[in-house]
């Protein structure tokens, strides 16, 4: 059985040196390397498509006060072990490219052994679209019997980041168990800031979390185009499309995680902007080809062939796909928006979700209204 560490106890220090070496916060320095895609998806010269002016220049921030307040109340009463599930079934869990929570570490081990332990994929359970790995069948059984007890708070995202209304990745070595809740942090600096006002920061994080889920959550299943290292947009900075009007290569040391994908940024400021509202800046259709989505298919995309439509970043597979998209942007976007959730259901979790160029859609397009 797990145990509760009083809030006054010192936080556990890292057991190895794989945590970020730069303790500065806001978080973002992971020390991971980067590797961009090859040119195989677009042998032709790759122009930047002229941006489309959004039909509504300002993205409205919907005021969901009543749902938010009710979620806060439920969240506080429940103890917030689970990632909040909203009325429209949105969930928000920090996952890696393999869909594993806590970067594959055993969440039960934090309670039973008071230390991080790498889980084994042979012993795994699934909760809210994330895979949890365990060191033993016994730990898996404990989790399955009471997942709400062992699942990390704030969907496994950084506790301090949640307290300032942001989503930041974590280092499994930086953790605390407070009042029976596993709270993970990005690094030492985040941990120190969190502990400077632990009670107040927990209250803030609890209040912020439902809103973060409402704004950035999705269904249990996601489909995002990444390279073999889990990097989206070939390492290009998603914020740069909006602020600089062009794609800029991100720094692998400045990164954020969203829907199982890693995003790189040209500056800490860009990363902070992304972490406040990742769903606003992450590419539409999981970074797959927008035109392909409009015909009910999943195709890779080139981050240098892009447009912004209705405040969303849309990337295309080739120059030809972009030209077909341009023939009817409003109509194609309506179709892509309609088909994409169905494509997620059909393709999520597959080793290779990409459709062949000349193949048919997996969807019955004629039967979709």
PyMOL commands that set and color helices and strands:
alter all, ss='L'
color gray80, all
select helices_A, chain A and resi 65-78+102-104+107-112+137-145+147-150+153-156+159-163+188-196+198-216+233-235+238-243+268-276+278-281+284-287+290-294+319-326+329-347+365-367
alter helices_A, ss='H'
color red, helices_A
select strands_A, chain A and resi 120-127+130-134+175-178+181-184+236-237+248-249+251-258+261-265+302-309+312-316
alter strands_A, ss='S'
color yellow, strands_A
deselect
rebuild
show_as cartoon
